[in-house]
Amino acid sequence: MSSTYKLNNTDSFGNGDAKSLCPNPVNGFSDSIALSEKAVQELLIQQSPMQATDDHLIEFSEALRTVAKALRGAAEGKALAQAEAAEWKRRYELERSKNVELQHKELSNGVLANESKSPRMEHVVKSPRLHAQENSSNGTERICSHEVLQDGGFNSYNNKLKRKASFKLSWGCKGMANDQHKKEIVSFERGNISTAERSSKQISLTWESDPQTVLIITKPNSTSVRVLSVDMVRWLRAQKGLNIYVEPRVKAELLSESSSFNFVQTWEDDKEISLLHTKVDLLITLGGDGTVLWAASMFKGPVPPIVPFSMGSLGFMTPFHSEQYRECLEAILKGPISITLRHRLQCHIIRDKARHEYETEETMLVLNEVTIDRGISSYLTNLECYCDNSFVTCVQGDGLILSTTSGSTAYSLAAGGSMVHPQVPGILFTPICPHSLSFRPLILPEHVTVRVQVPFNSRSSAWVSFDGKDRKQLEAGDALVCSMAPWPVSTACQVESTNDFLRSIHDGLHWNLRKTQSADGPQDT
């Protein structure tokens, strides 16, 4: 803004000599102005011309704040609508997949069209896959039980119906009657709220029918794992008569050892992998925690009970030793066994550039954590976080970790998070190198839905990874929605859940390991 404009408006300042100072005004502006230094100082002393400009700037900044607030409200409403639409789409896809699976089973078992209309087949189709049962006779409270009604198998040569082994879960120490879990956790009587004491939080698995099929997942590029897998497959087939599934890579390795391993079954495509949970009774992993994560990621829905053998560098989830694998598997196949229910997070990305509100990407299931970081950008990550549509905070730093309690001893622990027992239901909210020293980790309840959104005014994009893989980019306006998955991962315990957890942090992390203070030092008199 030139001095010409300022001096031609001196009448607004109450100065009557404006015309004498501007002898040749043209359209309110003078072509040439000759002012003495004294006259300029007098004008500045009377009133600063920048005061009106400052008032306009303040009004303009307030208007910008109002617009920014309105834009943020619109973005929050859009993200909420996208999240709700994604949840309805997920339910629709799940119901449709169930119907397709039932139709596929009917065709694979040679059901004729006219038989499908009979009352018997209508009963089979409409019968639920999960059914509640009464309390067991030993006094333990039943959590759930399941039984797969029919299954054709990958290499079925007849139409005979096969049954997957059923089991039941109950609270109590290995199903003992003197360790009962009360059904009424919270009661309200005579105006007082009370909680029922849980005598034991350990979960026990009891087989209701003998397991028939096992799946073995192994760590690749390991000679010791390959030797053990050959011996284990031969023993399970010869001594236990079990059907065995392995990965295509492992089957090729077994056939290279001997052609007698032609009884081993595998799969060819993702469609057959999606049906594994209807055939496999037990899952055995040979490796470390990474092998357990890989095995769990194969199942997008229910996961068979896992027996993890420790053959890796770290073993927070692998309590069994490979040297005594025969004794361990004997006890597990006989039952009952103590298990740890490890919760998983289901995550999906909502893109701002989606053509429709319900368009979301494939749902990802994680057993450890989902990590949002700044990638190769030199700018701080800017993330807006919401918990059940309530604003939590704005993350400014290197990133954010949303972890399960099973993943509390992984990346979250390295970033300053707490170690949490894997059976504690919750979501860990851990910042990575936050720009504020008061930003401390949180533990949220399991029933909440966490939404992390990259704001529209973010200086750079963010990157998200799921259990350390499937890395994807989040642009401005994109959101990540995470909630607790309905399908936990059950891992067998060597002793019981708490004992295995404490032993793992002692052996794996050397937790609080130090020399004992000597007794011959200074003492109080």
Backbone hydrogen bonds, N-H to C=O, Kabsch-Sander energy under -0.5 kcal/mol:
donor,donor_aa,acceptor,acceptor_aa,energy
6,K,2,S,-1.2
7,L,3,S,-2.3
8,N,4,T,-1.8
9,N,5,Y,-0.6
9,N,6,K,-0.6
10,T,7,L,-1.1
12,S,9,N,-1.3
13,F,10,T,-0.9
14,G,11,D,-0.9
15,N,10,T,-2.0
16,G,14,G,-0.6
18,A,15,N,-0.6
21,L,17,D,-1.4
22,C,18,A,-1.1
26,V,29,F,-4.2
29,F,26,V,-1.6
31,D,24,N,-1.1
35,L,33,I,-0.6
40,V,36,S,-1.9
41,Q,37,E,-1.9
42,E,38,K,-2.0
43,L,39,A,-2.1
44,L,40,V,-2.4
45,I,41,Q,-2.2
46,Q,42,E,-2.3
47,Q,43,L,-1.8
51,Q,48,S,-1.5
53,T,49,P,-0.7
54,D,50,M,-2.7
55,D,51,Q,-2.0
56,H,52,A,-2.0
57,L,53,T,-2.2
58,I,54,D,-2.3
59,E,55,D,-2.3
60,F,56,H,-2.5
61,S,57,L,-2.7
62,E,58,I,-2.3
63,A,59,E,-2.1
64,L,60,F,-2.1
65,R,61,S,-2.3
66,T,62,E,-2.1
67,V,63,A,-2.3
68,A,64,L,-2.8
69,K,65,R,-2.5
70,A,66,T,-2.2
71,L,67,V,-2.6
72,R,68,A,-2.4
73,G,69,K,-2.3
74,A,70,A,-2.2
75,A,71,L,-2.4
76,E,72,R,-2.5
77,G,73,G,-2.3
78,K,74,A,-2.2
79,A,75,A,-2.6
80,L,76,E,-2.4
81,A,77,G,-2.3
82,Q,78,K,-2.5
83,A,79,A,-2.4
84,E,80,L,-2.4
85,A,81,A,-2.4
86,A,82,Q,-2.4
87,E,83,A,-2.1
88,W,84,E,-2.1
89,K,85,A,-2.3
90,R,86,A,-2.5
91,R,87,E,-2.1
92,Y,88,W,-2.3
93,E,89,K,-2.8
94,L,90,R,-2.3
95,E,91,R,-2.3
96,R,92,Y,-2.5
97,S,93,E,-2.5
98,K,94,L,-1.8
99,N,95,E,-2.0
100,V,96,R,-2.5
101,E,97,S,-2.4
102,L,98,K,-2.2
103,Q,99,N,-2.2
104,H,100,V,-2.4
105,K,101,E,-2.1
106,E,102,L,-2.0
107,L,103,Q,-2.1
108,S,104,H,-2.5
109,N,105,K,-1.6
110,G,107,L,-1.5
111,V,106,E,-2.5
116,S,112,L,-1.6
117,K,113,A,-0.5
117,K,114,N,-0.6
118,S,115,E,-1.6
122,E,118,S,-1.9
123,H,119,P,-1.7
124,V,120,R,-1.7
125,V,121,M,-2.5
126,K,122,E,-2.0
127,S,123,H,-1.2
131,H,145,S,-0.9
136,S,140,T,-1.0
139,G,136,S,-1.4
143,I,169,L,-3.4
144,C,169,L,-0.8
146,H,167,F,-1.2
147,E,129,R,-1.3
156,S,153,G,-0.6
162,K,151,D,-1.3
164,K,148,V,-0.6
167,F,146,H,-0.6
168,K,206,T,-2.2
169,L,144,C,-2.3
170,S,204,S,-1.9
171,W,141,E,-1.6
172,G,202,Q,-2.4
174,K,172,G,-1.2
176,M,173,C,-1.3
179,D,176,M,-1.3
182,K,180,Q,-0.5
185,I,183,K,-1.3
187,S,194,S,-2.8
189,E,192,N,-2.3
192,N,189,E,-1.6
194,S,187,S,-2.4
196,A,185,I,-2.8
199,S,180,Q,-0.6
199,S,197,E,-0.8
203,I,339,I,-0.7
204,S,170,S,-2.8
205,L,337,I,-3.4
206,T,168,K,-2.3
208,E,166,S,-2.7
209,S,166,S,-1.3
214,V,243,N,-2.6
215,L,282,L,-2.4
216,I,245,Y,-2.5
217,I,215,L,-0.5
217,I,284,I,-3.0
219,K,286,L,-2.0
226,R,222,S,-1.9
227,V,223,T,-2.3
228,L,224,S,-2.1
229,S,225,V,-2.5
230,V,226,R,-1.7
231,D,227,V,-1.8
232,M,228,L,-2.8
233,V,229,S,-2.5
234,R,230,V,-1.9
235,W,231,D,-2.1
236,L,232,M,-2.8
237,R,233,V,-1.8
238,A,234,R,-2.5
239,Q,235,W,-2.7
240,K,235,W,-0.8
240,K,236,L,-0.6
241,G,237,R,-0.6
242,L,236,L,-1.7
243,N,212,Q,-3.2
245,Y,214,V,-2.6
246,V,265,Q,-2.3
247,E,216,I,-0.6
251,K,247,E,-2.4
252,A,248,P,-1.9
253,E,249,R,-1.7
254,L,250,V,-2.5
255,L,251,K,-2.5
256,S,252,A,-1.5
257,E,253,E,-1.0
257,E,254,L,-0.5
258,S,254,L,-2.2
261,F,258,S,-1.2
262,N,259,S,-1.0
263,F,260,S,-0.5
264,V,261,F,-1.5
265,Q,244,I,-2.8
273,I,269,D,-1.4
274,S,270,D,-2.1
275,L,271,K,-0.5
275,L,272,E,-0.7
276,L,273,I,-1.6
278,T,275,L,-1.2
279,K,276,L,-2.0
280,V,276,L,-2.6
281,D,213,T,-2.2
282,L,213,T,-1.3
283,L,305,P,-2.7
284,I,215,L,-3.3
285,T,307,V,-1.8
286,L,217,I,-2.4
287,G,285,T,-0.6
287,G,309,F,-1.9
289,D,314,L,-1.0
292,V,288,G,-1.3
293,L,289,D,-2.3
294,W,290,G,-2.2
295,A,291,T,-2.4
296,A,292,V,-2.4
297,S,293,L,-1.9
298,M,294,W,-0.8
298,M,295,A,-0.7
299,F,296,A,-1.3
300,K,298,M,-0.7
303,V,488,P,-0.5
306,I,490,S,-2.9
307,V,283,L,-3.1
309,F,285,T,-2.7
309,F,307,V,-0.5
310,S,320,F,-3.5
311,M,287,G,-2.5
311,M,309,F,-0.7
312,G,287,G,-0.7
320,F,308,P,-1.5
322,S,310,S,-0.6
324,Q,321,H,-0.8
325,Y,322,S,-1.3
328,C,324,Q,-2.1
329,L,325,Y,-2.6
330,E,326,R,-2.1
331,A,327,E,-2.0
332,I,328,C,-2.2
333,L,329,L,-2.7
334,K,330,E,-1.2
335,G,331,A,-2.8
337,I,205,L,-2.3
339,I,203,I,-2.3
340,T,491,T,-2.6
341,L,339,I,-0.5
342,R,340,T,-0.9
342,R,489,V,-3.2
343,H,341,L,-0.6
343,H,422,P,-0.5
345,L,366,V,-2.4
346,Q,483,S,-2.9
347,C,345,L,-0.5
347,C,364,M,-3.1
348,H,481,V,-1.8
350,I,479,A,-2.9
351,R,349,I,-0.6
354,A,351,R,-1.1
359,E,356,H,-1.2
360,T,358,Y,-0.7
361,E,349,I,-1.8
364,M,347,C,-3.4
366,V,345,L,-2.5
370,V,402,L,-2.4
371,T,465,S,-2.4
372,I,400,L,-2.8
373,D,371,T,-0.5
373,D,463,W,-2.7
374,R,398,D,-1.2
377,S,374,R,-1.6
381,T,397,G,-3.4
383,L,381,T,-0.6
383,L,395,V,-2.0
384,E,453,Q,-3.0
385,C,383,L,-0.5
385,C,393,T,-2.5
386,Y,451,R,-2.6
387,C,390,S,-3.0
388,D,449,T,-2.8
390,S,387,C,-1.5
392,V,385,C,-3.0
393,T,385,C,-0.8
395,V,383,L,-2.8
395,V,393,T,-0.6
396,Q,394,C,-0.5
397,G,381,T,-1.1
398,D,432,I,-1.9
398,D,433,C,-0.6
399,G,432,I,-1.0
400,L,372,I,-2.7
401,I,430,T,-2.8
402,L,370,V,-2.6
403,S,401,I,-0.6
403,S,428,L,-2.1
404,T,368,N,-2.7
408,S,405,T,-1.0
409,T,406,S,-0.6
410,A,407,G,-1.7
412,S,407,G,-0.7
413,L,410,A,-0.5
414,A,410,A,-1.5
415,A,411,Y,-1.6
416,G,413,L,-1.3
417,G,412,S,-3.1
424,V,421,H,-2.1
426,G,424,V,-0.6
427,I,444,L,-2.5
428,L,403,S,-3.1
429,F,442,L,-3.0
430,T,401,I,-2.7
430,T,428,L,-0.7
432,I,399,G,-2.6
433,C,431,P,-0.6
435,H,396,Q,-3.0
439,F,436,S,-1.3
440,R,438,S,-1.2
442,L,429,F,-2.7
444,L,427,I,-3.3
446,E,425,P,-0.5
448,V,445,P,-1.0
450,V,482,C,-2.7
451,R,386,Y,-2.7
452,V,480,L,-2.8
453,Q,384,E,-2.9
454,V,478,D,-2.4
458,S,455,P,-1.5
462,A,474,L,-2.5
463,W,373,D,-2.8
464,V,472,K,-3.2
465,S,371,T,-2.2
466,F,469,K,-2.9
467,D,369,E,-2.6
467,D,465,S,-0.6
469,K,466,F,-1.2
472,K,464,V,-3.0
474,L,462,A,-3.7
475,E,473,Q,-0.6
477,G,454,V,-3.1
478,D,475,E,-2.1
479,A,350,I,-2.3
480,L,452,V,-3.1
481,V,348,H,-2.4
482,C,450,V,-3.1
483,S,346,Q,-1.8
484,M,446,E,-0.6
485,A,344,R,-3.2
489,V,342,R,-3.3
490,S,488,P,-0.6
491,T,340,T,-2.2
491,T,489,V,-0.6
492,A,306,I,-2.9
493,C,338,S,-3.0
500,D,496,E,-2.6
501,F,497,S,-2.2
502,L,498,T,-2.5
503,R,499,N,-2.2
504,S,500,D,-1.9
505,I,501,F,-1.9
506,H,502,L,-1.7
507,D,503,R,-2.7
508,G,504,S,-2.9
509,L,505,I,-1.0
510,H,506,H,-0.8
511,W,505,I,-1.6
513,L,510,H,-1.6
514,R,512,N,-0.7
521,G,518,S,-0.6
